[in-house]
Amino acid sequence: MPRPNGRDPQTDPATFLGLRLQRARIAAGFGSQEALAVALGFDRSTITKAENGSRPPTDDVFSKWCDACGVSEELREVLSGLLVVARRTDGPVPAWFRDYLEAEREALTLRIWQPLIIPGLLQTPDYARALFVAAGADADKADEMVGARMSRQSIFERSKPPSVSAVLDESVLHKLIGSPQVMHDQLLHLVDLSQRPYLMIQVLPAANGANAGLGGAINLASGDGTPGVLLTEAVEDQTTENRALVLKASDTFDLVRADALPRAASRALFLEAAEQWKTR
């Protein structure tokens, strides 16, 4: 029978998984979603979305849920398989990314640290396409994914756009993505973006050596009175609202930003690197 949100657990894996997780919660004595959320250290909306099937839980949420509710190893294995199926998507936006995308759309503040590539919100279409093709996407799929990525940038056109603070490792400016022309255009795009009052784009100089952000990229979206949402990028990217992880990421970002160049000096590096790509 379909649930109140219209999803049918008999045909929708995410909804079926949510129903089983809900039963595990109730059987463990957590009479409300809020009670489990407090026990796990997540926002209630994380529990709600997992149970109604709109957002399959992240690995972190799933593992802690099973632990707190005393789910047997046998059932955990079954639910873990369901989780894999529930995360599959035939669209350009992976299921695991949707929570962060929703938070990004509503955010008042975005903090980004990127040691490897230009962040998605700041990419040109050609730069983004080169990344997707390098990751194995065919031409049609890459175009679809580029469209989804570019649509994210519509938040800059809001009447009150979010305050964005992005820090890039200097090596990002010199890493060939696509072609020299793609890199040249991408860096000039950063110059243009960095002149907007709500966009602070800074460079962490390579000469600084080791830094607090070597563990990987950080994307933090925060709203007015809402818990921060963290996107961490690795072999399998993860979105989480775990307060301890969000706080740790926030502290790491502050340490990285403290060592970054000011906006004007960073903009000068973008121009210098763009000129270097132009002559290649």
C-alpha positions, -999 to +999 in steps of 0.1 A: +000+000+000+014+035-009+025+056+020+011+091+027+037+107+003+024+086-026+054+062-027+047+025-028+071+003-008+062-026-030+077-009-061+101+017-046+132+004-030+139+036-010+104+036+004+106-001+013+140+005+031+125+035+049+096+014+061+120-013+075+141+014+092+110+029+107+100-005+121+135-010+135+133+024+152+099+017+168+109-018+179+140-003+196+118+020+217+123+053+198+087+064+197+094+094+176+117+105+148+130+133+170+141+108+197+162+088+173+176+120+157+188+132+191+203+098+199+222+097+166+232+133+166+214+142+133+186+166+124+151+152+125+147+159+088+174+133+081+153+106+098+121+118+082+135+117+047+150+083+052+117+068+065+095+082+038+119+072+011+126+107-003+163+105+007+181+072+014+204+075+044+241+081+041+264+053+052+271+071+084+234+076+092+226+040+082+253+025+104+245+045+135+207+038+130+214+000+129+236+002+159+212+023+180+182+001+171+200-032+176+195-044+141+208-080+137+237-087+114+215-107+091+189-079+087+216-053+084+231-072+055+197-072+038+191-035+045+225-027+032+218-043-001+185-023-003+204+008+004+226+002-026+196-003-048+178+027-033+207+050-041+206+042-078+194+070-100+189+073-138+190+111-136+220+135-136+219+141-098+229+111-076+206+103-047+233+109-021+238+145-034+202+156-032+203+166+005+233+188-001+218+203-032+186+212-013+207+228+015+228+247-011+197+261-027+184+275+006+218+284+022+226+318+035+263+309+038+285+285+017+320+276+026+341+256+002+377+243+003+390+225-028+425+211-030+421+194-064+398+211-089+377+243-094+345+238-073+314+229-092+296+262-083+324+281-099+330+260-130+324+269-167+305+244-188+336+233-207+356+227-175+327+207-160+323+186-192+360+178-193+357+164-157+327+143-164+342+128-196+374+120-177+353+102-152+338+080-179+306+097-190+297+095-227+289+127-246+251+126-239+255+118-203+282+145-199+259+171-214+231+161-191+254+163-160+268+197-172+233+210-174+225+199-138+258+214-126+252+248-143+216+249-129+231+250-094+247+284-102+212+300-104+216+307-067+239+336-076+209+352-094+187+353-063+177+387-050+197+378-020+224+354-030+243+334-004+276+346+010+302+323-005+337+318+008+358+295-014+395+287-009+414+269-037+448+253-034+472+270-058+479+238-076+443+238-089+452+268-112+479+248-129+462+214-133+452+208-169+415+200-172+403+197-208+426+220-228+447+251-222+419+272-237+394+256-212+418+265-184+423+300-197+385+306-199+379+290-165+404+312-147+390+344-163+356+332-151+370+331-116+383+366-120+348+378-130+331+359-102+356+372-075+345+407-082+310+401-070+306+414-034+291+382-020+317+359-036+351+356-018+375+334-037+410+330-022+441+310-030+461+290-006+497+294-018+517+263-026+547+278-008+528+273+025+534+235+023+513+213+045+479+226+056+449+216+076+428+208+046+450+180+031+423+155+042+401+164+013+375+189-001+350+206+022+315+219+012+295+234+040+260+249+035+244+268+064+210+285+068+193+307+093+188+285+123+192+253+104+220+228+110+249+229+087+251+203+059+285+189+050+295+173+016+328+155+017+343+143-015+362+110-017+359+077-037+323+077-026+311+112-017+290+117+014+265+142+027+259+145+064+243+167+091+263+150+119+270+179+142+304+167+153+316+163+117+301+196+106+319+214+134+352+196+126+349+206+090+341+242+099+372+244+121+393+229+093+379+254+068+387+283+092+423+271+095+427+268+057+412+302+051+434+318+077+465+310+056+449+320+022+458+351+002+435+381+003+410+385-025+430+410-046+462+389-045+442+358-053+426+375-083+461+385-095+471+348-094+441+339-115+450+364-141+487+353-141+478+316-145+452+324-172+479+342-192+503+312-188+476+289-202+470+313-231+506+309-243+506+271-242 
